């Protein structure tokens, strides 16, 4: 196996670049808490396992082999490396969009809940995130790992991506890829709205009620009583809807991977695979 990798080092490097870009853009694994050497080792191990099953015959005209068996790293080969990296980033970015919907849902109602000023650094997304958004991210990550979606990503999605498309088809089918990413962005806001709608609606009714009470009894200090009521009500709703939220998270992951599978099947049926 090692002799085959050495003899076909340019092809192995193409596989490794896609795997490394995928690992660097994947949620949880792209966190700064993960040492960089671990990410490189994981990408290299993935490339080592995937390499025997990859057919890069479409890249042969762009990889120049000299008479002595040495490879000439031409401009075409560098562009192929960039294209493979973009494919890995696109796959990891789409998975990040699924997690971003949960974080966005927490941001929608954190202001109404009274936690607008409680933003902390989210190491997984590497952004400032409200507490409720980070809470949803943690629950979604537990659901993600419990249902073995991570194993499916590393064993099925990445392997199927090498069969479905390469850097050449990424250029020729760029419109289809752009529509796929825009559809993921649309689904992001749709899922975030569905998750946050029960809490946002309830908090809106509480705000209207306190407004009516403040007009009926101006001597009541509703500002001091309003925030505890909203916080306790929000926590009660979250606790009551937690099983349904976990099911929705599972459905979001399932529909997201089905969308990736449909995209790969479209590339395979159109003959765009490598």
C-alpha positions as CSV (number, residue, x, y, z in Angstrom):
1,X,0.0,0.0,0.0
2,X,2.8,2.4,0.9
3,X,4.6,1.6,-2.4
4,X,1.3,2.4,-4.3
5,X,1.0,5.7,-2.4
6,X,4.6,6.7,-3.2
7,X,4.2,5.8,-6.9
8,X,1.0,7.8,-7.1
9,X,1.9,10.5,-4.7
10,X,0.2,13.3,-6.8
11,X,-3.1,11.5,-6.7
12,X,-2.8,10.8,-3.0
13,X,-2.1,14.4,-2.4
14,X,-5.4,15.3,-4.2
15,X,-7.3,13.0,-1.9
16,X,-5.5,14.3,1.2
17,X,-6.3,17.9,0.3
18,X,-10.0,17.3,0.0
19,X,-10.0,15.3,3.3
20,X,-8.0,18.0,5.1
21,X,-10.3,20.8,3.9
22,X,-13.3,18.8,4.9
23,X,-12.0,18.2,8.4
24,X,-11.0,21.9,8.8
25,X,-14.5,23.1,7.9
26,X,-16.5,20.4,9.8
27,X,-18.2,21.5,13.1
28,X,-16.7,20.2,16.3
29,X,-13.6,18.9,14.5
30,X,-12.7,22.4,13.2
31,X,-12.6,23.8,16.7
32,X,-9.4,25.4,18.0
33,X,-9.5,23.0,20.9
34,X,-8.5,20.2,18.6
35,X,-4.7,20.3,18.0
36,X,-3.7,20.9,14.4
37,X,-1.6,17.8,14.3
38,X,-4.7,15.7,15.2
39,X,-6.5,17.3,12.2
40,X,-3.7,16.6,9.9
41,X,-3.4,13.0,11.2
42,X,-7.1,12.4,10.8
43,X,-7.1,13.8,7.2
44,X,-4.1,11.6,6.4
45,X,-5.8,8.5,7.8
46,X,-8.9,9.2,5.8
47,X,-6.9,9.7,2.6
48,X,-5.0,6.4,3.4
49,X,-8.3,4.5,3.6
50,X,-10.1,6.2,0.7
51,X,-7.1,6.3,-1.7
52,X,-7.4,2.6,-3.0
53,X,-11.1,3.2,-4.0
54,X,-10.6,6.5,-5.9
55,X,-10.4,6.7,-9.6
56,X,-8.8,9.9,-10.8
57,X,-8.4,8.9,-14.4
58,X,-10.0,12.2,-15.5
59,X,-7.0,14.0,-14.0
60,X,-4.4,12.1,-16.0
61,X,-4.0,14.7,-18.7
62,X,-3.4,17.3,-16.1
63,X,-0.7,15.4,-14.2
64,X,2.6,15.4,-16.1
65,X,4.9,12.4,-15.6
66,X,8.5,12.9,-16.8
67,X,10.6,10.2,-18.3
68,X,12.3,9.5,-15.0
69,X,9.0,8.9,-13.2
70,X,9.0,12.2,-11.5
71,X,5.9,14.4,-11.5
72,X,5.9,18.0,-12.9
73,X,3.8,20.1,-10.6
74,X,2.3,22.3,-13.3
75,X,-0.2,25.1,-12.9
76,X,-3.0,22.7,-13.9
77,X,-2.1,20.4,-11.0
78,X,-2.1,23.4,-8.6
79,X,-5.6,24.3,-9.8
80,X,-6.7,20.7,-9.2
81,X,-5.4,20.9,-5.7
82,X,-7.4,24.2,-5.2
83,X,-10.5,22.5,-6.6
84,X,-10.3,19.5,-4.4
85,X,-9.9,21.8,-1.4
86,X,-13.0,23.7,-2.4
87,X,-15.0,20.5,-2.6
88,X,-14.0,19.6,0.9
89,X,-14.9,23.0,2.1
90,X,-18.3,22.9,0.4
91,X,-19.2,19.6,2.1
92,X,-18.1,20.8,5.5
93,X,-19.8,24.1,5.0
94,X,-23.1,22.5,4.3
95,X,-22.9,20.5,7.5
96,X,-22.0,23.7,9.3
97,X,-25.2,25.3,7.9
98,X,-27.3,22.6,9.7
99,X,-25.7,23.5,13.0
100,X,-26.0,27.2,12.3
101,X,-29.8,26.9,12.2
102,X,-29.8,25.7,15.8
103,X,-27.5,28.6,16.9
104,X,-29.7,31.1,14.9
105,X,-32.8,29.8,16.7
106,X,-31.2,30.6,20.1
107,X,-30.3,34.1,18.8
108,X,-33.9,34.8,17.7
109,X,-35.5,34.6,21.2
110,X,-32.5,35.4,23.5
111,X,-33.3,39.1,23.3
112,X,-37.0,38.6,24.3
113,X,-35.9,36.1,26.9
114,X,-33.7,38.6,28.6
115,X,-30.3,37.0,27.7
116,X,-29.3,39.4,25.0
117,X,-26.2,40.6,26.9
118,X,-25.1,37.0,27.9
119,X,-23.0,36.3,24.8
120,X,-20.0,34.0,25.3
121,X,-17.4,32.7,22.9
122,X,-18.5,29.6,21.2
123,X,-15.4,27.4,20.6
124,X,-17.2,25.2,18.2
125,X,-18.4,27.9,15.8
126,X,-15.6,30.3,16.8
127,X,-18.0,33.3,17.1
128,X,-19.8,35.2,19.9
129,X,-22.9,33.2,20.6
130,X,-25.8,33.8,23.1
131,X,-26.2,31.2,25.8
132,X,-29.3,29.7,24.3
133,X,-27.7,29.3,20.9
134,X,-24.7,27.5,22.5
135,X,-27.1,25.3,24.4
136,X,-28.9,24.3,21.2
137,X,-25.5,23.6,19.6
138,X,-24.5,21.3,22.5
139,X,-27.8,19.4,22.3
140,X,-27.5,19.1,18.5
141,X,-23.9,17.9,18.8
142,X,-25.0,15.2,21.3
143,X,-27.8,14.1,18.9
144,X,-25.3,14.2,16.0
145,X,-22.9,11.9,17.8
146,X,-25.5,9.6,19.3
147,X,-27.2,8.8,16.0
148,X,-23.7,8.1,14.4
149,X,-24.0,10.8,11.8
150,X,-20.3,11.5,12.3
151,X,-19.5,8.0,11.3
152,X,-21.7,8.3,8.2
153,X,-19.9,11.5,7.2
154,X,-16.5,10.0,7.4
155,X,-17.3,6.6,5.9
156,X,-20.1,7.3,3.4
157,X,-20.4,11.0,2.5
158,X,-16.7,11.7,1.9
159,X,-16.2,8.4,0.0
160,X,-19.2,9.0,-2.2
161,X,-18.1,12.5,-3.0
162,X,-15.0,11.1,-4.8
163,X,-17.3,9.0,-6.9
164,X,-19.8,11.8,-7.6
165,X,-17.7,14.8,-8.6
166,X,-14.2,16.2,-8.8
167,X,-12.6,19.6,-9.5
168,X,-13.5,19.5,-13.2
169,X,-17.2,18.9,-12.6
170,X,-17.2,21.5,-9.9
171,X,-16.4,24.1,-12.6
172,X,-18.8,22.6,-15.2
173,X,-21.7,22.2,-12.8
174,X,-21.1,25.4,-10.7
175,X,-24.7,26.6,-11.2
176,X,-26.1,23.4,-9.6
177,X,-23.7,23.7,-6.7
178,X,-24.6,27.3,-6.1
179,X,-28.3,26.4,-6.1
180,X,-27.5,23.6,-3.6
181,X,-25.8,26.0,-1.2
182,X,-28.5,28.6,-1.5
183,X,-31.1,26.0,-0.7
184,X,-29.1,25.1,2.4
185,X,-29.1,28.8,3.5
186,X,-32.9,28.9,2.9
187,X,-33.4,25.8,5.0
188,X,-31.2,27.3,7.7
189,X,-33.6,30.2,8.4
190,X,-36.6,27.9,8.0
191,X,-35.4,25.5,10.6
192,X,-34.3,28.3,13.0
193,X,-37.8,29.9,12.7
194,X,-39.6,26.6,13.4
195,X,-37.4,25.9,16.5
196,X,-37.8,29.4,18.0
197,X,-41.5,29.9,17.1
198,X,-43.1,28.4,20.2
199,X,-40.9,30.4,22.6
200,X,-41.1,33.6,20.6
201,X,-44.9,33.4,20.4
202,X,-45.2,32.7,24.1
203,X,-42.9,35.6,25.1
204,X,-44.8,37.9,22.8
205,X,-48.0,37.1,24.6
206,X,-46.3,37.7,27.9
207,X,-45.0,41.1,26.7
208,X,-48.5,42.1,25.5
209,X,-50.0,41.0,28.9
210,X,-47.4,43.0,30.9
211,X,-48.2,46.0,28.6
212,X,-51.9,45.8,29.4
213,X,-51.1,45.3,33.2
214,X,-48.8,48.4,33.2
215,X,-51.7,50.5,31.8
216,X,-54.2,49.0,34.2
217,X,-51.9,49.3,37.3
218,X,-49.1,51.9,36.7
219,X,-47.9,51.5,40.3
220,X,-46.8,47.9,39.6
221,X,-43.1,47.6,38.9
222,X,-43.4,45.2,36.0
223,X,-39.8,45.7,34.9
224,X,-38.5,43.8,37.9
225,X,-41.1,41.1,37.7
226,X,-41.2,40.8,33.9
227,X,-37.7,39.4,33.3
228,X,-37.9,36.6,35.8
229,X,-41.3,35.6,34.4
230,X,-40.0,35.5,30.9
231,X,-36.9,33.5,31.8
232,X,-38.8,31.0,33.9
233,X,-41.4,30.6,31.2
234,X,-38.8,30.1,28.5
235,X,-37.0,27.5,30.5
236,X,-40.3,25.6,31.2
237,X,-41.1,25.6,27.5
238,X,-37.6,24.4,26.6
239,X,-37.8,21.6,29.2
240,X,-41.3,20.6,27.9
241,X,-40.3,20.6,24.2
242,X,-36.8,19.0,24.6
243,X,-37.9,15.6,23.3
244,X,-39.6,17.2,20.3
245,X,-36.5,19.4,19.7
246,X,-34.3,16.3,19.7
247,X,-36.6,14.7,17.1
248,X,-36.5,17.8,15.0
249,X,-32.7,17.9,15.2
250,X,-32.6,14.3,14.0
251,X,-34.9,15.2,11.2
252,X,-32.8,18.2,10.2
253,X,-29.6,16.0,10.0
254,X,-31.5,13.3,8.1
255,X,-32.9,15.8,5.6
256,X,-29.5,17.5,5.2
257,X,-27.8,14.2,4.4
258,X,-30.6,13.2,2.0
259,X,-30.0,16.5,0.2
260,X,-26.3,15.7,-0.1
261,X,-27.2,12.3,-1.4
262,X,-29.5,13.6,-4.0
263,X,-26.9,16.0,-5.2
264,X,-24.3,13.2,-5.6
265,X,-26.9,11.0,-7.4
266,X,-27.5,13.9,-9.8
267,X,-23.8,14.2,-10.5
268,X,-23.5,10.4,-11.0
269,X,-26.5,10.2,-13.3
270,X,-25.2,13.1,-15.4
271,X,-21.8,11.4,-15.7
272,X,-20.0,14.0,-13.7
273,X,-18.1,11.6,-11.5
274,X,-14.4,11.1,-11.6
